[in-house]
Amino acid sequence: MKVFRTLAFVVIAMSLLLAACAPATAAPTAAPVVTEAPIVATEAPAATEAPAAGLTCAEPIKVGLISDASGALAIYGVHILRSFMLGMEYATGAAGSAGDKFDIAVTQENVFKIDDCEIQVFVRDDGSNPENTATVARELIDVEKVNILVGTVSSGATATLQGIALESKIPLIVAPAAANDITGVNFNEYTFRTSRNNYQDAINECKALTQQYKTFVQIAPDYAFGKGSAAAFRDACTLDGATFAADDIFAPADTTDFTPYMEQIANSGAEAYIVTWAGSGFVSLMQSAKDQGVTDKMSLGATFIDNVLMPTFFANAVGTTAGILYHHSAPKNDANDFLKAQDKARYGVMPDLFDADGMNAAIMVVEAIKAANGDVSGDVLKGLMEGMTFEGPKGTVSIRPEDHVAIQDMYIMKLVNVTDPDANFYEYVDTTRPEPPCLLPEALKDRCGALPYGNLSGK
């Protein structure tokens, strides 16, 4: 059997993609079965800094967390549900009312405290469906009266959530959706993110990619997420010395037969092909690549994905070096140590691809509440969040004031196995801290200041 060479890049969003963005029409899949492990009693974790002395609030502060617990992206939604609660515990110093382990099937509420200030977290499942997202968001705002929103997994559903948060003047922290548009053409002053964007993926991956390959071709889904990702990779890899042998190939998001597209890739003359794809169509895409002989003559560019799917799709890629947005073995800090210990003790797994995003979102919530000294009006919070810097499992996260992009560490790793029971699959290679261009719409270009506008060169 021929070795399946893998490097270059794939933004594998949610259902097989790093992109955290799937079409709303994707067929739901069941959430993965998580191996149970005994709950281990632990002392209250050390927070990033001591809670503000004497913090009080006249009424409980309310946070609405929206994620996917039942839809096409539930495999990733579970990362956020567990890590957000662990992040709240880490930042406040004690577990919430739901106990050591949060289970959305048992309760949809969890209460934490900072001094005399109560923080109520209300959790809702949107199934990665924008209509569901709108319904639960309005219920959280109109009925529960939340002060802050966090979510969601699908970038399409996140766009819906952004509009609702803006209407209600409630800050939204996006985790883990990655589409450039969230802090680009869809930007509003109430939207922030702890997730990276597609451009950060591209900058990180192209650093590894262009050290081995010089000519590329890429395929992506024919909608905003895919087009934005393709533009980012073309820009980032070109600046690193690569060339693209053919025009970018775009296929409908619901494509099941990739034969004509793989024929174009096979005839492109490129050394490697970059794939951005969201959803279960990735399986068909890879089968077509094999059937058309693409995998025999070209290297697949693949950003490393989640721990669950790595053994399935990268079994023949041991020895490959590529980028990844987060792996539990890369960062060395107290927050990441806490996340690793508690995910393993309580949920029976090591932190996965988006656990850091969820924990960072919780830390950002708590830091904003502390900075506001209990005044959680939308105008006050958004002013405090803009330019905020805090410490989380990926180290220092800085919210860029110009466009609210979360500047954060990302990683380049070498795959050494796909069999370790604790998903210790990699050997550390490097840490990057990608600075993407400002992608705000023309009407808001002045906000970008001295940042490169539209692409990395700014030209």
VOPAKOL-382676 format. One record per residue (C-alpha): residue number from 1; x, y, z. Coordinates in pm, whole numbers, plus 50000, padded with zeros to 5 digits. Layout:
<pts>
+-----+-------+-------+-------+
: num :    c1 :    c2 :    c3 :
+-----+-------+-------+-------+
: NUM :     X :     Y :     Z :
...
+-----+-------+-------+-------+
</pts>
This chain:
<pts>
+-----+-------+-------+-------+
: num :    c1 :    c2 :    c3 :
+-----+-------+-------+-------+
:   1 : 50000 : 50000 : 50000 :
:   2 : 50143 : 50334 : 49906 :
:   3 : 50223 : 50579 : 50178 :
:   4 : 49967 : 50856 : 50199 :
:   5 : 50184 : 51164 : 50218 :
:   6 : 50026 : 51444 : 50409 :
:   7 : 50142 : 51799 : 50478 :
:   8 : 50036 : 52123 : 50309 :
:   9 : 49693 : 52222 : 50445 :
:  10 : 49332 : 52140 : 50513 :
:  11 : 49114 : 52365 : 50715 :
:  12 : 48903 : 52081 : 50848 :
:  13 : 48618 : 52255 : 51028 :
:  14 : 48377 : 52089 : 51260 :
:  15 : 48257 : 51763 : 51117 :
:  16 : 48601 : 51697 : 50977 :
:  17 : 48735 : 52048 : 50958 :
:  18 : 48932 : 52282 : 51171 :
:  19 : 48711 : 52557 : 51050 :
:  20 : 48430 : 52523 : 51294 :
:  21 : 48189 : 52603 : 51017 :
:  22 : 47944 : 52365 : 50856 :
:  23 : 47653 : 52420 : 50618 :
:  24 : 47322 : 52451 : 50798 :
:  25 : 47186 : 52165 : 50588 :
:  26 : 47441 : 51911 : 50710 :
:  27 : 47284 : 51591 : 50833 :
:  28 : 47298 : 51560 : 51213 :
:  29 : 47530 : 51304 : 51363 :
:  30 : 47530 : 51166 : 51710 :
:  31 : 47763 : 51311 : 51968 :
:  32 : 48057 : 51082 : 52043 :
:  33 : 48049 : 50845 : 52338 :
:  34 : 48291 : 50972 : 52598 :
:  35 : 48473 : 50716 : 52808 :
:  36 : 48377 : 50769 : 53169 :
:  37 : 48638 : 50815 : 53440 :
:  38 : 48597 : 50847 : 53815 :
:  39 : 48550 : 51201 : 53940 :
:  40 : 48856 : 51309 : 54130 :
:  41 : 48810 : 51554 : 54414 :
:  42 : 49045 : 51846 : 54371 :
:  43 : 49124 : 52163 : 54553 :
:  44 : 48991 : 52486 : 54410 :
:  45 : 49219 : 52582 : 54119 :
:  46 : 49438 : 52886 : 54118 :
:  47 : 49281 : 53158 : 53906 :
:  48 : 49474 : 53367 : 53657 :
:  49 : 49474 : 53634 : 53924 :
:  50 : 49303 : 53668 : 54259 :
:  51 : 48935 : 53771 : 54232 :
:  52 : 48876 : 54139 : 54296 :
:  53 : 48840 : 54196 : 54670 :
:  54 : 48484 : 54255 : 54780 :
:  55 : 48327 : 54226 : 54434 :
:  56 : 47951 : 54259 : 54466 :
:  57 : 47661 : 54288 : 54225 :
:  58 : 47305 : 54400 : 54299 :
:  59 : 47165 : 54111 : 54093 :
:  60 : 47312 : 53786 : 53959 :
:  61 : 47515 : 53829 : 53641 :
:  62 : 47381 : 53605 : 53367 :
:  63 : 47575 : 53436 : 53088 :
:  64 : 47416 : 53250 : 52795 :
:  65 : 47628 : 52969 : 52646 :
:  66 : 47510 : 52832 : 52310 :
:  67 : 47674 : 52523 : 52162 :
:  68 : 47594 : 52211 : 51960 :
:  69 : 47500 : 51911 : 52172 :
:  70 : 47284 : 51725 : 51919 :
:  71 : 47362 : 51833 : 51563 :
:  72 : 47619 : 51780 : 51292 :
:  73 : 47893 : 51945 : 51496 :
:  74 : 47817 : 51795 : 51837 :
:  75 : 48155 : 51623 : 51837 :
:  76 : 48302 : 51971 : 51873 :
:  77 : 48026 : 52123 : 52082 :
:  78 : 48114 : 51886 : 52364 :
:  79 : 48462 : 52042 : 52378 :
:  80 : 48308 : 52380 : 52452 :
:  81 : 48050 : 52260 : 52704 :
:  82 : 48305 : 52093 : 52929 :
:  83 : 48589 : 52342 : 52888 :
:  84 : 48376 : 52651 : 52943 :
:  85 : 48263 : 52515 : 53280 :
:  86 : 48619 : 52421 : 53372 :
:  87 : 48727 : 52770 : 53270 :
:  88 : 48462 : 52926 : 53494 :
:  89 : 48585 : 52711 : 53781 :
:  90 : 48947 : 52801 : 53715 :
:  91 : 48873 : 53174 : 53697 :
:  92 : 48638 : 53193 : 53997 :
:  93 : 48823 : 52946 : 54220 :
:  94 : 48548 : 52689 : 54280 :
:  95 : 48321 : 52447 : 54095 :
:  96 : 47971 : 52557 : 54003 :
:  97 : 47635 : 52436 : 54130 :
:  98 : 47626 : 52157 : 53869 :
:  99 : 47914 : 51985 : 54046 :
: 100 : 48244 : 51856 : 53918 :
: 101 : 48110 : 51736 : 53583 :
: 102 : 47868 : 51928 : 53359 :
: 103 : 47613 : 51725 : 53166 :
: 104 : 47367 : 51921 : 52950 :
: 105 : 47127 : 51624 : 52957 :
: 106 : 47099 : 51664 : 53333 :
: 107 : 47096 : 52042 : 53376 :
: 108 : 47113 : 52352 : 53161 :
: 109 : 47227 : 52583 : 53440 :
: 110 : 47543 : 52625 : 53644 :
: 111 : 47605 : 52890 : 53909 :
: 112 : 47944 : 53029 : 54013 :
: 113 : 48046 : 53300 : 54259 :
: 114 : 48311 : 53567 : 54288 :
: 115 : 48298 : 53700 : 54644 :
: 116 : 47937 : 53816 : 54688 :
: 117 : 47863 : 53823 : 54315 :
: 118 : 47672 : 53532 : 54163 :
: 119 : 47728 : 53433 : 53800 :
: 120 : 47453 : 53222 : 53645 :
: 121 : 47538 : 53028 : 53328 :
: 122 : 47244 : 52918 : 53112 :
: 123 : 47328 : 52658 : 52847 :
: 124 : 47137 : 52597 : 52525 :
: 125 : 47179 : 52352 : 52236 :
: 126 : 47137 : 52497 : 51885 :
: 127 : 47228 : 52185 : 51687 :
: 128 : 47438 : 52411 : 51457 :
: 129 : 47114 : 52524 : 51293 :
: 130 : 47085 : 52904 : 51252 :
: 131 : 46708 : 52894 : 51310 :
: 132 : 46760 : 52714 : 51639 :
: 133 : 47038 : 52956 : 51725 :
: 134 : 46801 : 53251 : 51679 :
: 135 : 46531 : 53085 : 51890 :
: 136 : 46752 : 52999 : 52186 :
: 137 : 46938 : 53331 : 52171 :
: 138 : 46615 : 53529 : 52193 :
: 139 : 46496 : 53310 : 52478 :
: 140 : 46821 : 53370 : 52665 :
: 141 : 46794 : 53744 : 52609 :
: 142 : 46418 : 53799 : 52654 :
: 143 : 46339 : 53541 : 52921 :
: 144 : 46662 : 53478 : 53112 :
: 145 : 46786 : 53836 : 53065 :
: 146 : 47147 : 53735 : 53004 :
: 147 : 47419 : 54001 : 53011 :
: 148 : 47675 : 53816 : 52797 :
: 149 : 47643 : 53557 : 52519 :
: 150 : 47902 : 53292 : 52427 :
: 151 : 47893 : 53067 : 52118 :
: 152 : 47859 : 52894 : 51886 :
: 153 : 48016 : 52608 : 51688 :
: 154 : 47893 : 52673 : 51333 :
: 155 : 48015 : 52992 : 51168 :
: 156 : 47685 : 53021 : 50981 :
: 157 : 47490 : 53004 : 51306 :
: 158 : 47735 : 53249 : 51462 :
: 159 : 47650 : 53508 : 51197 :
: 160 : 47287 : 53483 : 51307 :
: 161 : 47392 : 53515 : 51670 :
: 162 : 47596 : 53826 : 51593 :
: 163 : 47294 : 54010 : 51457 :
: 164 : 47079 : 53924 : 51757 :
: 165 : 47351 : 54029 : 52003 :
: 166 : 47389 : 54362 : 51822 :
: 167 : 47014 : 54428 : 51826 :
: 168 : 47009 : 54370 : 52200 :
: 169 : 47342 : 54545 : 52268 :
: 170 : 47476 : 54239 : 52447 :
: 171 : 47843 : 54141 : 52408 :
: 172 : 47902 : 53813 : 52226 :
: 173 : 48220 : 53608 : 52273 :
: 174 : 48260 : 53372 : 51977 :
: 175 : 48398 : 53023 : 52046 :
: 176 : 48494 : 52816 : 51850 :
: 177 : 48366 : 52936 : 51508 :
: 178 : 48654 : 53042 : 51282 :
: 179 : 48519 : 53218 : 50972 :
: 180 : 48704 : 53537 : 50881 :
: 181 : 48372 : 53715 : 50831 :
: 182 : 48287 : 53708 : 51203 :
: 183 : 48542 : 53980 : 51272 :
: 184 : 48549 : 54088 : 50907 :
: 185 : 48250 : 54188 : 50695 :
: 186 : 48008 : 54087 : 50973 :
: 187 : 48195 : 54281 : 51240 :
: 188 : 48004 : 54479 : 51496 :
: 189 : 48125 : 54645 : 51813 :
: 190 : 47951 : 54386 : 52034 :
: 191 : 48125 : 54084 : 51875 :
: 192 : 48449 : 53948 : 52018 :
: 193 : 48616 : 53610 : 51982 :
: 194 : 48849 : 53373 : 52160 :
: 195 : 48859 : 53142 : 51856 :
: 196 : 49117 : 53204 : 51587 :
: 197 : 49012 : 53295 : 51233 :
: 198 : 49090 : 53119 : 50905 :
: 199 : 49371 : 53363 : 50831 :
: 200 : 49550 : 53262 : 51149 :
: 201 : 49521 : 52898 : 51043 :
: 202 : 49669 : 52988 : 50705 :
: 203 : 49963 : 53185 : 50843 :
: 204 : 50048 : 52907 : 51088 :
: 205 : 50013 : 52624 : 50838 :
: 206 : 50192 : 52795 : 50551 :
: 207 : 50501 : 52834 : 50769 :
: 208 : 50522 : 52455 : 50789 :
: 209 : 50387 : 52388 : 50442 :
: 210 : 50622 : 52597 : 50231 :
: 211 : 50931 : 52439 : 50383 :
: 212 : 50857 : 52121 : 50186 :
: 213 : 50639 : 52224 : 49890 :
: 214 : 50646 : 52515 : 49650 :
: 215 : 50347 : 52465 : 49418 :
: 216 : 49988 : 52420 : 49526 :
: 217 : 49630 : 52394 : 49413 :
: 218 : 49331 : 52417 : 49645 :
: 219 : 48967 : 52321 : 49668 :
: 220 : 48708 : 52474 : 49899 :
: 221 : 48327 : 52492 : 49939 :
: 222 : 48154 : 52758 : 49733 :
: 223 : 48029 : 52989 : 50008 :
: 224 : 48172 : 53266 : 50225 :
: 225 : 48368 : 53043 : 50461 :
: 226 : 48537 : 52844 : 50185 :
: 227 : 48616 : 53148 : 49973 :
: 228 : 48757 : 53338 : 50268 :
: 229 : 48974 : 53044 : 50368 :
: 230 : 49104 : 52992 : 50014 :
: 231 : 49196 : 53360 : 49987 :
: 232 : 49379 : 53344 : 50320 :
: 233 : 49587 : 53041 : 50222 :
: 234 : 49672 : 53179 : 49881 :
: 235 : 49788 : 53502 : 50043 :
: 236 : 49981 : 53347 : 50333 :
: 237 : 50153 : 53075 : 50131 :
: 238 : 50243 : 53313 : 49848 :
: 239 : 50413 : 53548 : 50093 :
: 240 : 50611 : 53247 : 50216 :
: 241 : 50740 : 53181 : 49864 :
: 242 : 50482 : 52941 : 49720 :
: 243 : 50302 : 52958 : 49388 :
: 244 : 49961 : 52826 : 49289 :
: 245 : 49956 : 52616 : 48975 :
: 246 : 49589 : 52674 : 48898 :
: 247 : 49290 : 52884 : 48996 :
: 248 : 49120 : 52793 : 49322 :
: 249 : 48853 : 52527 : 49277 :
: 250 : 48514 : 52581 : 49441 :
: 251 : 48249 : 52310 : 49471 :
: 252 : 47895 : 52334 : 49609 :
: 253 : 47883 : 52266 : 49983 :
: 254 : 47651 : 51968 : 49931 :
: 255 : 47877 : 51797 : 49675 :
: 256 : 47892 : 51417 : 49703 :
: 257 : 48068 : 51334 : 49373 :
: 258 : 48407 : 51508 : 49361 :
: 259 : 48529 : 51330 : 49046 :
: 260 : 48541 : 51637 : 48815 :
: 261 : 48713 : 51843 : 49081 :
: 262 : 48975 : 51579 : 49152 :
: 263 : 49044 : 51553 : 48779 :
: 264 : 49125 : 51926 : 48780 :
: 265 : 49354 : 51882 : 49079 :
: 266 : 49529 : 51581 : 48923 :
: 267 : 49596 : 51780 : 48605 :
: 268 : 49714 : 52097 : 48780 :
: 269 : 50082 : 52007 : 48801 :
: 270 : 50099 : 52110 : 49167 :
: 271 : 50307 : 51925 : 49426 :
: 272 : 50037 : 51942 : 49692 :
: 273 : 49668 : 52015 : 49717 :
: 274 : 49513 : 52223 : 49994 :
: 275 : 49164 : 52129 : 50107 :
: 276 : 48920 : 52342 : 50301 :
: 277 : 48601 : 52150 : 50365 :
: 278 : 48332 : 52142 : 50631 :
: 279 : 48112 : 51847 : 50706 :
: 280 : 48084 : 51484 : 50608 :
: 281 : 48158 : 51563 : 50243 :
: 282 : 48526 : 51538 : 50332 :
: 283 : 48492 : 51159 : 50332 :
: 284 : 48362 : 51160 : 49974 :
: 285 : 48628 : 51410 : 49873 :
: 286 : 48908 : 51189 : 50000 :
: 287 : 48759 : 50877 : 49841 :
: 288 : 48744 : 51057 : 49508 :
: 289 : 49103 : 51174 : 49550 :
: 290 : 49206 : 50810 : 49592 :
: 291 : 48993 : 50690 : 49300 :
: 292 : 49134 : 50954 : 49065 :
: 293 : 49494 : 50880 : 49162 :
: 294 : 49548 : 51216 : 49330 :
: 295 : 49676 : 51062 : 49652 :
: 296 : 49934 : 50862 : 49454 :
: 297 : 50090 : 51161 : 49280 :
: 298 : 50032 : 51458 : 49513 :
: 299 : 50054 : 51541 : 49881 :
: 300 : 49743 : 51638 : 50071 :
: 301 : 49791 : 51953 : 50273 :
: 302 : 49631 : 51879 : 50608 :
: 303 : 49624 : 52082 : 50923 :
: 304 : 49604 : 51835 : 51209 :
: 305 : 49254 : 51786 : 51340 :
: 306 : 49080 : 51663 : 51655 :
: 307 : 49201 : 51370 : 51864 :
: 308 : 48903 : 51149 : 51776 :
: 309 : 48944 : 51169 : 51398 :
: 310 : 49324 : 51181 : 51375 :
: 311 : 49367 : 50800 : 51381 :
: 312 : 49111 : 50761 : 51101 :
: 313 : 49246 : 51016 : 50856 :
: 314 : 49615 : 51033 : 50942 :
: 315 : 49709 : 50669 : 51003 :
: 316 : 49936 : 50676 : 50697 :
: 317 : 50082 : 51019 : 50772 :
: 318 : 50312 : 50946 : 51067 :
: 319 : 50625 : 51158 : 51028 :
: 320 : 50433 : 51452 : 50881 :
: 321 : 50487 : 51804 : 51017 :
: 322 : 50190 : 52042 : 51004 :
: 323 : 50006 : 52312 : 51192 :
: 324 : 49738 : 52279 : 51457 :
: 325 : 49545 : 52547 : 51642 :
: 326 : 49579 : 52371 : 51981 :
: 327 : 49700 : 52043 : 52120 :
: 328 : 49715 : 51972 : 52490 :
: 329 : 50083 : 51876 : 52476 :
: 330 : 50207 : 52206 : 52331 :
: 331 : 50147 : 52491 : 52582 :
: 332 : 50328 : 52493 : 52914 :
: 333 : 50136 : 52699 : 53170 :
: 334 : 49917 : 52661 : 53479 :
: 335 : 49586 : 52703 : 53296 :
: 336 : 49669 : 52430 : 53046 :
: 337 : 49791 : 52201 : 53325 :
: 338 : 49457 : 52249 : 53502 :
: 339 : 49260 : 52183 : 53183 :
: 340 : 49453 : 51862 : 53113 :
: 341 : 49420 : 51728 : 53465 :
: 342 : 49050 : 51801 : 53498 :
: 343 : 48941 : 51687 : 53151 :
: 344 : 49112 : 51357 : 53214 :
: 345 : 48985 : 51315 : 53570 :
: 346 : 48625 : 51418 : 53507 :
: 347 : 48554 : 51332 : 53144 :
: 348 : 48802 : 51053 : 53079 :
: 349 : 48970 : 51232 : 52788 :
: 350 : 49254 : 51475 : 52732 :
: 351 : 49162 : 51825 : 52609 :
: 352 : 49078 : 51827 : 52240 :
: 353 : 49100 : 52078 : 51958 :
: 354 : 48855 : 52341 : 52089 :
: 355 : 48885 : 52295 : 52466 :
: 356 : 49121 : 52592 : 52487 :
: 357 : 48866 : 52815 : 52308 :
: 358 : 48596 : 52728 : 52559 :
: 359 : 48819 : 52779 : 52861 :
: 360 : 48949 : 53108 : 52720 :
: 361 : 48592 : 53230 : 52667 :
: 362 : 48510 : 53161 : 53033 :
: 363 : 48824 : 53335 : 53156 :
: 364 : 48740 : 53635 : 52937 :
: 365 : 48387 : 53648 : 53084 :
: 366 : 48519 : 53648 : 53441 :
: 367 : 48794 : 53899 : 53369 :
: 368 : 48539 : 54135 : 53210 :
: 369 : 48303 : 54103 : 53508 :
: 370 : 48584 : 54175 : 53751 :
: 371 : 48704 : 54473 : 53548 :
: 372 : 48347 : 54608 : 53532 :
: 373 : 48317 : 54579 : 53911 :
: 374 : 47971 : 54435 : 53868 :
: 375 : 47840 : 54687 : 53611 :
: 376 : 47760 : 54455 : 53322 :
: 377 : 47572 : 54689 : 53092 :
: 378 : 47655 : 54622 : 52730 :
: 379 : 47833 : 54952 : 52673 :
: 380 : 48056 : 54905 : 52977 :
: 381 : 48145 : 54544 : 52894 :
: 382 : 48226 : 54602 : 52529 :
: 383 : 48451 : 54891 : 52622 :
: 384 : 48642 : 54671 : 52866 :
: 385 : 48667 : 54372 : 52632 :
: 386 : 48815 : 54577 : 52349 :
: 387 : 49191 : 54553 : 52390 :
: 388 : 49165 : 54305 : 52680 :
: 389 : 49458 : 54073 : 52752 :
: 390 : 49433 : 53763 : 52969 :
: 391 : 49612 : 53436 : 53039 :
: 392 : 49459 : 53103 : 52936 :
: 393 : 49560 : 52751 : 52830 :
: 394 : 49726 : 52886 : 52514 :
: 395 : 49914 : 53150 : 52710 :
: 396 : 49847 : 53521 : 52655 :
: 397 : 49540 : 53608 : 52450 :
: 398 : 49503 : 53967 : 52330 :
: 399 : 49178 : 54102 : 52187 :
: 400 : 49288 : 54331 : 51906 :
: 401 : 49105 : 54663 : 51954 :
: 402 : 49079 : 54739 : 51583 :
: 403 : 48868 : 54435 : 51487 :
: 404 : 48834 : 54217 : 51802 :
: 405 : 49045 : 53934 : 51657 :
: 406 : 49197 : 53717 : 51931 :
: 407 : 49575 : 53717 : 51886 :
: 408 : 49699 : 53388 : 52028 :
: 409 : 49963 : 53119 : 52002 :
: 410 : 49927 : 52838 : 51749 :
: 411 : 50150 : 52538 : 51697 :
: 412 : 50349 : 52333 : 51448 :
: 413 : 50380 : 51967 : 51543 :
: 414 : 50529 : 51647 : 51403 :
: 415 : 50299 : 51345 : 51401 :
: 416 : 50477 : 51050 : 51566 :
: 417 : 50187 : 50808 : 51625 :
: 418 : 49807 : 50783 : 51612 :
: 419 : 49765 : 50515 : 51878 :
: 420 : 49849 : 50674 : 52213 :
: 421 : 49546 : 50633 : 52447 :
: 422 : 49587 : 50990 : 52578 :
: 423 : 49623 : 51134 : 52228 :
: 424 : 49991 : 51212 : 52275 :
: 425 : 50033 : 51196 : 51899 :
: 426 : 50287 : 51470 : 51840 :
: 427 : 50637 : 51595 : 51890 :
: 428 : 50649 : 51971 : 51943 :
: 429 : 50819 : 52171 : 51667 :
: 430 : 50736 : 52540 : 51702 :
: 431 : 50495 : 52804 : 51830 :
: 432 : 50366 : 53082 : 51607 :
: 433 : 50158 : 53388 : 51691 :
: 434 : 49985 : 53481 : 51365 :
: 435 : 49889 : 53845 : 51304 :
: 436 : 49619 : 53838 : 51035 :
: 437 : 49524 : 54140 : 50825 :
: 438 : 49230 : 54360 : 50915 :
: 439 : 48929 : 54240 : 50717 :
: 440 : 48669 : 54499 : 50816 :
: 441 : 48431 : 54624 : 50547 :
: 442 : 48531 : 54935 : 50353 :
: 443 : 48299 : 55155 : 50560 :
: 444 : 48495 : 55063 : 50874 :
: 445 : 48843 : 55066 : 50718 :
: 446 : 48954 : 55361 : 50936 :
: 447 : 48927 : 55132 : 51242 :
: 448 : 49211 : 54923 : 51101 :
: 449 : 49466 : 55197 : 51159 :
: 450 : 49816 : 55080 : 51071 :
: 451 : 49721 : 54711 : 51029 :
: 452 : 49754 : 54557 : 50682 :
: 453 : 49411 : 54588 : 50525 :
: 454 : 49246 : 54311 : 50323 :
: 455 : 49553 : 54087 : 50297 :
: 456 : 49889 : 54041 : 50466 :
: 457 : 50070 : 54293 : 50246 :
: 458 : 49792 : 54548 : 50267 :
: 459 : 49819 : 54604 : 49892 :
+-----+-------+-------+-------+
</pts>
